[in-house]
Amino acid sequence: MTRTYEFFCISAFRRLILRERNYRTDRRFPVNNPSSKKVRALEVLQRLRDAGFAALFAGGAVRDMVMGAEPKDYDIVTNASLTDIERLFEHVYPIGSRFGVCLVVEDGIPFEVAGFRKDGIYEDGRRPSFIESADEVEDVMRRDFTINGLLYDPIEEKLLDYVGGVCDIRNHIVRTIGDPHERLREDRLRMLRAVRFAARFSFSIDPSTAAVLRDEAEAVLDVSAERIGEELSKMFMGPHAGRALSLLDETGLLDVVLPEVHALKGVDQPQGFHPEGDVFEHTRLMLDMFDEGTETLAFGILLHDIAKPSTRTESDRIRFTHHEAHGAEMAGKILRRLRMRNTTISRVQYLVGNHMRFINVKRMKRSTLLRFVREEGFDELLELYRFDCLASHGKLDTHELVQSVVEEEKRKYKNLVPPAPVLTGKDLIEIGFEPGPLFGTILNEVEELHLEGELGSRNEAIDFVRRNYPARSERRSRKRKSNPPD
């Protein structure tokens, strides 16, 4: 069975190679064709081979090929030195010269090219203190997981598996190469990567690897907060984010990197609204439904109920008063701790702080609802609300009502870009008003009436202002007459 599986996957890639080699001289296939990355990767590898060096595809690209998926990136390993690579290629950028890693850019497409190496002692739980030249086998043995330890020679059409990676792919297992204590202590970020790969591919974590994760979970804090945040982003933006949350919890990593999310466990909710269970289960279900998307929506879902433990009260029933406002503040603190971008923090805080506004939609005036759907970030907020409903009571009537308004607005205004205001401050000055606090009152009232359909044109808006605010307008006009220009 293993031979058939390997033969099918690699044969499929072999056919791609044979077909795509013809693209180089065929003008129907420009460089920006989706297949050009494969073609250029083969050309980089071939040039190294033609110069007398060993060169192979490595890591995730080979894993994806064996699994029947198209690789997103092609990493190449070789026994060529950085000096040799710079001699062979025009555009070479050392991104880790200390570790023998560089980027070779061909037709605008970057490829990571690294020398075969074995690593010295890891003193900081992240990087080796030195490296040594090695052969392909030693290079594989220093890598993290067996599923990422495969090599492929597209010229000789050989799959090289020195660590049992194909077997673990077939059995759906994430396993460290060699001793899990050693591999995970070398680079503590691998602890989170084990969870991410297991979630992404719906694999299980090898028991011996999982045991080390549980025993040494707190050591993940040896990694910088920024790198932890990046790994969590990949995890929750990817497929099976709900499973990632469960695995983080099972391995003990969740309580270390996101203790506020771990605190959602056991926080019960009103059965009438939340038959699915506690806040943690509700969040997990939402992440499972999300299943790939933007970073901001992923963290919006993860943190939307983050303040429920601290706001929970129980009298006539369980309540979480103002948990959305407190949650927005907590979300900001958590994301700043993880060194997230300010734009990401701002959007997530908007999602968390506004996700309860939908309960008032059916009582909103049309003008209020239109303002709501035109807010920046509303598309993600509406999607969060949909997941919120589906992971609890399952009722989507309010969502459907709002969605119909959104579709109506899209038909009227492309991409929900609101029209120019019917009246501006400049208009008020022209009809005799002085700038001041009253400006905001008048403009807001005019906009609301316009959204309600009671005011149409600019002239109608000016007539409304003159009728309803005549004293201020006339006083300004009289002042002008009593003080004629020199």
FIRO-159109 format. One record per residue (C-alpha): residue number from 1; residue in three letters; z, x, y. Coordinates in Angstrom, 2 decimals. Layout:
<sites>
num; residuo; w; u; v
NUM; ALA; Z; X; Y
...
</sites>
This chain:
<sites>
num; residuo; w; u; v
1; MET; 0.00; 0.00; 0.00
2; THR; 0.84; 2.84; 2.37
3; ARG; -2.51; 4.53; 1.84
4; THR; -4.38; 1.29; 2.51
5; TYR; -2.39; 0.71; 5.70
6; GLU; -2.97; 4.23; 6.99
7; PHE; -6.64; 4.17; 6.03
8; PHE; -7.29; 0.89; 7.82
9; CYS; -5.64; 1.92; 11.08
10; ILE; -7.02; 5.43; 11.30
11; SER; -10.46; 4.31; 10.15
12; ALA; -10.49; 1.80; 12.99
13; PHE; -9.77; 4.62; 15.45
14; ARG; -12.44; 6.76; 13.78
15; ARG; -15.02; 4.05; 14.43
16; LEU; -13.93; 3.94; 18.08
17; ILE; -14.46; 7.69; 18.38
18; LEU; -17.93; 7.60; 16.89
19; ARG; -18.95; 4.69; 19.10
20; GLU; -17.43; 6.05; 22.30
21; ARG; -18.93; 9.51; 22.02
22; ASN; -22.21; 7.84; 22.87
23; TYR; -20.73; 6.61; 26.20
24; ARG; -20.91; 10.07; 27.71
25; THR; -24.68; 9.97; 28.15
26; ASP; -25.09; 6.20; 28.47
27; ARG; -25.24; 5.03; 32.09
28; ARG; -24.25; 1.50; 31.06
29; PHE; -20.69; 2.73; 30.57
30; PRO; -19.29; 4.09; 33.87
31; VAL; -16.20; 6.28; 34.10
32; ASN; -13.99; 3.34; 35.10
33; ASN; -14.85; 1.48; 31.89
34; PRO; -11.63; 0.65; 29.95
35; SER; -12.88; 2.87; 27.12
36; SER; -13.28; 5.90; 29.38
37; LYS; -9.65; 7.00; 28.88
38; LYS; -10.26; 7.45; 25.15
39; VAL; -13.50; 9.29; 25.84
40; ARG; -11.93; 11.66; 28.36
41; ALA; -8.95; 12.31; 26.07
42; LEU; -11.34; 13.34; 23.32
43; GLU; -13.22; 15.60; 25.73
44; VAL; -10.00; 17.33; 26.84
45; LEU; -8.99; 17.87; 23.23
46; GLN; -12.46; 19.06; 22.24
47; ARG; -12.60; 21.59; 25.07
48; LEU; -9.32; 23.09; 23.89
49; ARG; -10.65; 23.25; 20.34
50; ASP; -13.94; 24.81; 21.45
51; ALA; -11.94; 27.54; 23.20
52; GLY; -10.27; 28.39; 19.90
53; PHE; -6.95; 26.59; 20.37
54; ALA; -5.25; 24.02; 18.17
55; ALA; -5.04; 20.59; 19.85
56; LEU; -3.81; 17.24; 18.55
57; PHE; -2.91; 13.79; 19.78
58; ALA; 0.86; 13.27; 19.64
59; GLY; 3.65; 10.77; 20.07
60; GLY; 3.21; 7.18; 21.21
61; ALA; -0.58; 7.24; 21.11
62; VAL; -0.62; 8.04; 17.39
63; ARG; 2.16; 5.53; 16.72
64; ASP; 0.15; 2.80; 18.44
65; MET; -3.00; 3.74; 16.49
66; VAL; -1.17; 3.51; 13.18
67; MET; 0.20; 0.11; 14.22
68; GLY; -3.30; -1.08; 15.07
69; ALA; -2.75; -1.19; 18.85
70; GLU; -4.77; 0.47; 21.59
71; PRO; -2.81; 3.32; 23.20
72; LYS; -2.12; 3.11; 26.91
73; ASP; -1.90; 6.87; 27.26
74; TYR; -3.00; 9.89; 25.23
75; ASP; -0.68; 12.89; 25.07
76; ILE; -2.04; 16.15; 23.71
77; VAL; -0.14; 19.07; 22.16
78; THR; -1.67; 22.52; 21.83
79; ASN; -0.91; 26.19; 21.28
80; ALA; -2.76; 27.05; 24.52
81; SER; -0.62; 28.46; 27.33
82; LEU; -0.48; 26.98; 30.80
83; THR; -2.63; 29.89; 32.00
84; ASP; -5.22; 29.09; 29.32
85; ILE; -5.25; 25.43; 30.30
86; GLU; -5.67; 26.25; 33.99
87; ARG; -8.62; 28.46; 33.06
88; LEU; -10.31; 25.71; 31.03
89; PHE; -9.83; 22.77; 33.40
90; GLU; -10.41; 22.33; 37.10
91; HIS; -7.59; 19.92; 37.91
92; VAL; -4.30; 21.03; 36.34
93; TYR; -0.88; 20.09; 37.74
94; PRO; 2.25; 21.69; 36.24
95; ILE; 4.82; 18.87; 36.03
96; GLY; 7.21; 20.70; 33.74
97; SER; 6.05; 24.29; 33.60
98; ARG; 9.52; 25.31; 32.44
99; PHE; 8.89; 23.22; 29.35
100; GLY; 5.19; 24.01; 28.99
101; VAL; 4.01; 20.60; 30.23
102; CYS; 1.18; 19.91; 32.64
103; LEU; -1.20; 17.13; 33.67
104; VAL; -4.91; 17.63; 33.17
105; VAL; -6.90; 15.22; 35.30
106; GLU; -10.46; 14.38; 34.24
107; ASP; -12.47; 11.90; 36.32
108; GLY; -9.26; 10.71; 37.92
109; ILE; -7.53; 10.04; 34.58
110; PRO; -4.35; 12.10; 33.92
111; PHE; -3.46; 13.40; 30.47
112; GLU; -0.19; 15.08; 29.61
113; VAL; -0.85; 18.35; 27.80
114; ALA; 2.10; 20.24; 26.33
115; GLY; 2.45; 23.43; 24.36
116; PHE; 3.91; 23.45; 20.86
117; ARG; 7.58; 24.30; 21.31
118; LYS; 11.03; 24.26; 19.85
119; ASP; 13.99; 23.61; 22.12
120; GLY; 17.02; 25.74; 22.81
121; ILE; 20.55; 24.43; 23.37
122; TYR; 20.96; 21.18; 25.32
123; GLU; 23.85; 21.83; 27.69
124; ASP; 23.62; 18.77; 29.95
125; GLY; 22.81; 16.01; 27.46
126; ARG; 19.34; 15.69; 28.95
127; ARG; 17.19; 18.87; 28.80
128; PRO; 17.10; 22.10; 26.80
129; SER; 18.35; 25.22; 28.54
130; PHE; 15.28; 27.10; 27.27
131; ILE; 12.26; 26.64; 25.00
132; GLU; 10.40; 28.85; 22.55
133; SER; 6.83; 28.83; 21.31
134; ALA; 6.42; 27.12; 17.96
135; ASP; 3.93; 25.63; 15.56
136; GLU; 3.06; 21.97; 15.17
137; VAL; 5.74; 21.29; 12.54
138; GLU; 8.54; 22.78; 14.65
139; ASP; 7.23; 20.85; 17.64
140; VAL; 7.51; 17.56; 15.76
141; MET; 11.01; 18.30; 14.47
142; ARG; 12.43; 18.50; 18.01
143; ARG; 11.19; 15.00; 18.93
144; ASP; 13.31; 11.84; 19.10
145; PHE; 12.28; 9.24; 16.50
146; THR; 10.13; 9.37; 13.38
147; ILE; 7.78; 6.69; 14.70
148; ASN; 7.05; 9.00; 17.66
149; GLY; 6.72; 12.14; 15.52
150; LEU; 3.18; 11.59; 14.25
151; LEU; 0.19; 13.80; 15.05
152; TYR; -3.50; 12.99; 14.75
153; ASP; -6.50; 15.28; 14.63
154; PRO; -9.51; 13.17; 15.70
155; ILE; -11.94; 16.04; 15.06
156; GLU; -10.90; 16.58; 11.45
157; GLU; -9.88; 12.91; 11.18
158; LYS; -6.42; 13.69; 9.80
159; LEU; -3.10; 11.94; 10.31
160; LEU; -0.23; 14.45; 10.15
161; ASP; 3.14; 12.96; 9.24
162; TYR; 5.92; 15.54; 8.69
163; VAL; 8.87; 13.16; 9.27
164; GLY; 8.10; 9.92; 7.40
165; GLY; 7.01; 8.10; 10.52
166; VAL; 4.36; 5.97; 8.79
167; CYS; 6.91; 4.81; 6.22
168; ASP; 9.35; 3.82; 8.96
169; ILE; 6.61; 1.96; 10.84
170; ARG; 5.76; 0.07; 7.66
171; ASN; 9.47; -0.74; 7.09
172; HIS; 10.08; -1.58; 10.77
173; ILE; 12.79; 1.02; 11.34
174; VAL; 13.73; 3.15; 14.35
175; ARG; 15.25; 6.35; 12.97
176; THR; 16.00; 9.69; 14.58
177; ILE; 14.22; 12.79; 13.31
178; GLY; 16.87; 14.75; 11.46
179; ASP; 20.59; 14.43; 12.19
180; PRO; 21.19; 11.45; 14.54
181; HIS; 24.26; 13.14; 16.09
182; GLU; 22.19; 16.16; 17.03
183; ARG; 19.16; 14.23; 18.27
184; LEU; 21.18; 11.80; 20.40
185; ARG; 23.49; 14.45; 21.82
186; GLU; 20.50; 16.55; 22.88
187; ASP; 19.22; 13.81; 25.16
188; ARG; 21.56; 10.89; 25.81
189; LEU; 18.71; 8.80; 27.22
190; ARG; 17.47; 8.53; 23.63
191; MET; 20.35; 6.12; 23.02
192; LEU; 18.72; 3.57; 25.30
193; ARG; 15.24; 4.44; 24.06
194; ALA; 16.29; 3.59; 20.51
195; VAL; 17.19; 0.09; 21.67
196; ARG; 13.99; -0.26; 23.69
197; PHE; 11.70; 0.71; 20.81
198; ALA; 13.59; -1.50; 18.35
199; ALA; 13.28; -4.48; 20.71
200; ARG; 9.67; -3.81; 21.69
201; PHE; 8.42; -3.65; 18.10
202; SER; 10.97; -6.04; 16.55
203; PHE; 12.27; -3.17; 14.42
204; SER; 15.80; -2.60; 13.19
205; ILE; 17.78; 0.55; 14.03
206; ASP; 18.53; 2.78; 11.06
207; PRO; 22.24; 2.33; 10.11
208; SER; 23.12; 6.01; 10.56
209; THR; 21.42; 6.06; 13.97
210; ALA; 23.13; 2.80; 15.00
211; ALA; 26.52; 4.18; 13.94
212; VAL; 26.14; 7.14; 16.30
213; LEU; 25.14; 4.77; 19.11
214; ARG; 28.33; 2.77; 18.61
215; ASP; 30.57; 5.82; 18.24
216; GLU; 29.20; 7.65; 21.28
217; ALA; 28.08; 4.81; 23.56
218; GLU; 30.12; 5.98; 26.55
219; ALA; 28.30; 9.31; 26.51
220; VAL; 25.18; 7.57; 27.82
221; LEU; 26.78; 7.88; 31.26
222; ASP; 25.96; 11.59; 31.07
223; VAL; 22.48; 10.44; 32.10
224; SER; 21.88; 9.80; 35.80
225; ALA; 22.19; 6.21; 36.99
226; GLU; 18.57; 6.30; 38.15
227; ARG; 17.27; 7.20; 34.68
228; ILE; 19.46; 4.52; 33.09
229; GLY; 18.05; 1.99; 35.55
230; GLU; 14.48; 3.02; 34.75
231; GLU; 15.09; 2.65; 31.02
232; LEU; 16.71; -0.76; 31.48
233; SER; 13.73; -1.86; 33.58
234; LYS; 11.30; -0.90; 30.82
235; MET; 13.50; -2.67; 28.30
236; PHE; 13.86; -5.99; 30.13
237; MET; 10.30; -6.06; 31.46
238; GLY; 8.91; -5.53; 27.97
239; PRO; 8.47; -7.85; 25.01
240; HIS; 11.53; -9.29; 23.25
241; ALA; 13.89; -8.67; 26.19
242; GLY; 16.42; -11.07; 24.68
243; ARG; 16.57; -8.94; 21.54
244; ALA; 17.05; -5.87; 23.73
245; LEU; 20.11; -7.54; 25.27
246; SER; 21.50; -8.32; 21.81
247; LEU; 20.92; -4.77; 20.58
248; LEU; 22.59; -3.30; 23.65
249; ASP; 25.60; -5.47; 22.85
250; GLU; 25.62; -4.63; 19.13
251; THR; 25.50; -0.89; 19.78
252; GLY; 28.25; -0.97; 22.41
253; LEU; 25.90; 0.27; 25.12
254; LEU; 25.96; -2.98; 27.11
255; ASP; 29.66; -2.73; 27.97
256; VAL; 29.02; 0.81; 29.22
257; VAL; 25.87; 0.42; 31.33
258; LEU; 26.20; -3.27; 32.32
259; PRO; 29.85; -4.30; 31.93
260; GLU; 29.31; -7.31; 34.21
261; VAL; 26.70; -8.68; 31.78
262; HIS; 28.96; -7.98; 28.80
263; ALA; 31.61; -10.10; 30.58
264; LEU; 29.35; -13.16; 30.18
265; LYS; 30.27; -13.27; 26.49
266; GLY; 32.69; -16.06; 25.64
267; VAL; 32.38; -17.78; 29.03
268; ASP; 31.90; -21.38; 27.91
269; GLN; 29.96; -23.97; 29.89
270; PRO; 29.83; -27.78; 30.12
271; GLN; 28.26; -29.03; 26.88
272; GLY; 26.32; -31.74; 28.67
273; PHE; 24.37; -29.19; 30.68
274; HIS; 24.54; -26.22; 28.33
275; PRO; 24.47; -27.20; 24.66
276; GLU; 23.13; -23.72; 23.83
277; GLY; 26.51; -22.03; 24.18
278; ASP; 28.18; -19.51; 26.47
279; VAL; 26.67; -17.80; 29.50
280; PHE; 25.65; -14.74; 27.50
281; GLU; 23.69; -16.82; 24.98
282; HIS; 22.06; -18.78; 27.81
283; THR; 20.94; -15.52; 29.46
284; ARG; 19.67; -14.10; 26.17
285; LEU; 17.58; -17.22; 25.52
286; MET; 16.04; -17.00; 28.98
287; LEU; 15.09; -13.36; 28.45
288; ASP; 13.48; -14.24; 25.12
289; MET; 11.37; -16.92; 26.84
290; PHE; 10.47; -14.52; 29.66
291; ASP; 8.90; -11.97; 27.27
292; GLU; 7.25; -9.49; 29.67
293; GLY; 6.77; -9.74; 33.41
294; THR; 7.90; -8.27; 36.72
295; GLU; 10.98; -6.12; 37.21
296; THR; 12.38; -8.50; 39.82
297; LEU; 12.09; -11.60; 37.64
298; ALA; 13.54; -9.73; 34.64
299; PHE; 16.65; -8.73; 36.57
300; GLY; 16.76; -12.10; 38.32
301; ILE; 17.09; -13.73; 34.90
302; LEU; 19.55; -11.14; 33.63
303; LEU; 21.85; -11.52; 36.66
304; HIS; 21.34; -15.13; 37.76
305; ASP; 24.71; -16.26; 36.33
306; ILE; 26.49; -12.93; 36.71
307; ALA; 29.31; -14.42; 38.82
308; LYS; 30.16; -17.26; 36.43
309; PRO; 33.11; -15.42; 34.83
310; SER; 34.75; -14.82; 38.22
311; THR; 34.06; -18.31; 39.63
312; ARG; 34.91; -20.40; 36.57
313; THR; 37.43; -23.22; 37.13
314; GLU; 38.35; -26.20; 35.01
315; SER; 39.78; -29.54; 36.21
316; ASP; 37.77; -32.67; 35.50
317; ARG; 35.20; -30.37; 33.90
318; ILE; 34.16; -26.73; 33.87
319; ARG; 32.74; -25.64; 37.22
320; PHE; 31.31; -22.43; 38.67
321; THR; 31.56; -23.14; 42.39
322; HIS; 29.27; -21.02; 44.58
323; HIS; 28.48; -18.70; 41.68
324; GLU; 24.98; -18.21; 43.05
325; ALA; 26.23; -16.79; 46.37
326; HIS; 28.81; -14.55; 44.72
327; GLY; 26.17; -13.62; 42.12
328; ALA; 23.71; -12.42; 44.76
329; GLU; 26.38; -10.08; 46.12
330; MET; 27.25; -8.80; 42.64
331; ALA; 23.56; -8.32; 41.77
332; GLY; 23.13; -6.15; 44.84
333; LYS; 26.05; -3.93; 43.83
334; ILE; 24.82; -3.58; 40.24
335; LEU; 21.26; -2.71; 41.23
336; ARG; 22.39; -0.25; 43.90
337; ARG; 24.55; 1.41; 41.25
338; LEU; 21.41; 1.79; 39.14
339; ARG; 19.55; 3.27; 42.13
340; MET; 16.96; 0.50; 42.25
341; ARG; 14.50; 0.23; 45.14
342; ASN; 15.65; -1.78; 48.16
343; THR; 12.70; -4.15; 47.80
344; THR; 13.71; -4.88; 44.20
345; ILE; 17.34; -5.46; 45.18
346; SER; 16.37; -7.80; 48.01
347; ARG; 14.10; -9.92; 45.80
348; VAL; 16.62; -10.14; 42.93
349; GLN; 19.33; -11.18; 45.37
350; TYR; 17.00; -13.91; 46.66
351; LEU; 16.42; -15.16; 43.10
352; VAL; 20.10; -15.13; 42.16
353; GLY; 21.29; -16.60; 45.45
354; ASN; 18.79; -19.48; 45.48
355; HIS; 18.41; -20.56; 41.84
356; MET; 20.75; -23.56; 42.32
357; ARG; 18.81; -25.08; 45.23
358; PHE; 16.60; -27.05; 42.85
359; ILE; 19.40; -29.53; 42.15
360; ASN; 18.84; -30.89; 45.69
361; VAL; 15.04; -31.09; 45.52
362; LYS; 14.86; -34.87; 44.93
363; ARG; 17.03; -35.46; 48.01
364; MET; 15.11; -33.07; 50.25
365; LYS; 12.97; -34.28; 53.11
366; ARG; 9.35; -33.31; 52.64
367; SER; 9.55; -30.82; 55.50
368; THR; 12.53; -29.09; 53.87
369; LEU; 10.77; -28.94; 50.50
370; LEU; 7.61; -27.52; 52.06
371; ARG; 9.61; -24.81; 53.79
372; PHE; 11.27; -24.05; 50.45
373; VAL; 8.06; -23.60; 48.46
374; ARG; 6.60; -21.39; 51.19
375; GLU; 9.43; -18.86; 51.01
376; GLU; 8.54; -15.35; 49.94
377; GLY; 9.40; -14.94; 46.27
378; PHE; 9.37; -18.66; 45.51
379; ASP; 6.85; -18.30; 42.67
380; GLU; 9.32; -16.14; 40.75
381; LEU; 12.21; -18.42; 41.69
382; LEU; 10.38; -21.43; 40.28
383; GLU; 9.66; -19.56; 37.06
384; LEU; 13.31; -18.54; 36.77
385; TYR; 14.28; -22.20; 37.21
386; ARG; 11.88; -23.21; 34.44
387; PHE; 13.48; -20.75; 32.03
388; ASP; 16.92; -21.89; 33.21
389; CYS; 16.09; -25.48; 32.27
390; LEU; 14.45; -24.65; 28.95
391; ALA; 17.40; -22.49; 27.89
392; SER; 19.90; -25.28; 28.62
393; HIS; 19.31; -29.05; 28.92
394; GLY; 15.53; -28.78; 28.49
395; LYS; 14.63; -31.25; 31.28
396; LEU; 11.66; -30.22; 33.41
397; ASP; 11.17; -33.28; 35.62
398; THR; 12.35; -31.50; 38.80
399; HIS; 10.30; -28.44; 37.93
400; GLU; 7.20; -30.59; 37.46
401; LEU; 7.82; -32.32; 40.79
402; VAL; 8.06; -29.01; 42.62
403; GLN; 5.08; -27.60; 40.72
404; SER; 2.97; -30.53; 41.90
405; VAL; 3.93; -29.76; 45.51
406; VAL; 3.07; -26.10; 44.98
407; GLU; -0.34; -27.00; 43.55
408; GLU; -0.97; -29.34; 46.49
409; GLU; -0.06; -26.57; 48.92
410; LYS; -2.32; -24.09; 47.10
411; ARG; -5.24; -26.48; 47.44
412; LYS; -4.56; -26.74; 51.17
413; TYR; -3.57; -23.15; 51.91
414; LYS; -4.83; -20.32; 49.76
415; ASN; -2.01; -18.37; 48.08
416; LEU; 0.53; -20.63; 49.81
417; VAL; 0.00; -18.83; 53.13
418; PRO; 1.43; -21.31; 55.65
419; PRO; -0.70; -22.37; 58.59
420; ALA; -0.03; -21.12; 62.10
421; PRO; 2.79; -23.06; 63.81
422; VAL; 1.63; -26.11; 65.72
423; LEU; 3.65; -24.99; 68.75
424; THR; 4.92; -21.57; 69.84
425; GLY; 7.37; -20.17; 72.35
426; LYS; 4.45; -19.22; 74.56
427; ASP; 3.45; -22.90; 74.68
428; LEU; 6.97; -23.87; 75.77
429; ILE; 6.92; -21.33; 78.59
430; GLU; 3.55; -22.68; 79.78
431; ILE; 4.92; -26.23; 80.07
432; GLY; 7.95; -25.11; 82.06
433; PHE; 10.72; -23.99; 79.72
434; GLU; 12.70; -20.80; 80.11
435; PRO; 13.29; -18.65; 77.01
436; GLY; 16.69; -19.31; 75.50
437; PRO; 18.62; -20.93; 72.63
438; LEU; 16.87; -24.25; 73.21
439; PHE; 13.57; -22.69; 72.12
440; GLY; 14.67; -22.50; 68.49
441; THR; 15.93; -26.09; 68.50
442; ILE; 12.67; -27.45; 69.90
443; LEU; 10.38; -25.35; 67.68
444; ASN; 12.32; -26.23; 64.52
445; GLU; 12.20; -29.95; 65.33
446; VAL; 8.47; -29.80; 66.08
447; GLU; 7.77; -27.90; 62.87
448; GLU; 9.78; -30.39; 60.82
449; LEU; 7.93; -33.37; 62.31
450; HIS; 4.65; -31.57; 61.73
451; LEU; 5.51; -30.98; 58.05
452; GLU; 6.56; -34.61; 57.73
453; GLY; 3.12; -35.61; 59.04
454; GLU; 4.44; -37.24; 62.23
455; LEU; 2.89; -34.66; 64.52
456; GLY; -0.62; -33.39; 64.02
457; SER; -2.24; -31.43; 66.85
458; ARG; -0.84; -29.05; 69.46
459; ASN; -1.37; -31.68; 72.16
460; GLU; 0.70; -34.20; 70.20
461; ALA; 3.47; -31.63; 69.89
462; ILE; 3.42; -30.91; 73.65
463; ASP; 3.58; -34.66; 74.43
464; PHE; 6.56; -34.99; 72.08
465; VAL; 8.42; -32.15; 73.84
466; ARG; 7.74; -33.60; 77.30
467; ARG; 9.01; -37.02; 76.19
468; ASN; 12.14; -35.77; 74.48
469; TYR; 13.10; -32.82; 76.68
470; PRO; 11.86; -33.96; 80.14
471; ALA; 14.83; -32.89; 82.22
472; ARG; 14.51; -29.21; 81.40
473; SER; 10.73; -29.26; 81.88
474; GLU; 10.86; -31.13; 85.20
475; ARG; 13.65; -28.90; 86.54
476; ARG; 11.49; -25.81; 85.86
477; SER; 8.51; -27.50; 87.57
478; ARG; 10.59; -28.38; 90.67
479; LYS; 11.88; -24.82; 90.85
480; ARG; 8.33; -23.53; 90.91
481; LYS; 7.40; -25.88; 93.80
482; SER; 10.48; -24.95; 95.87
483; ASN; 9.73; -21.25; 95.46
484; PRO; 6.01; -20.92; 96.18
485; PRO; 4.50; -17.46; 95.80
486; ASP; 4.24; -15.26; 98.92
</sites>
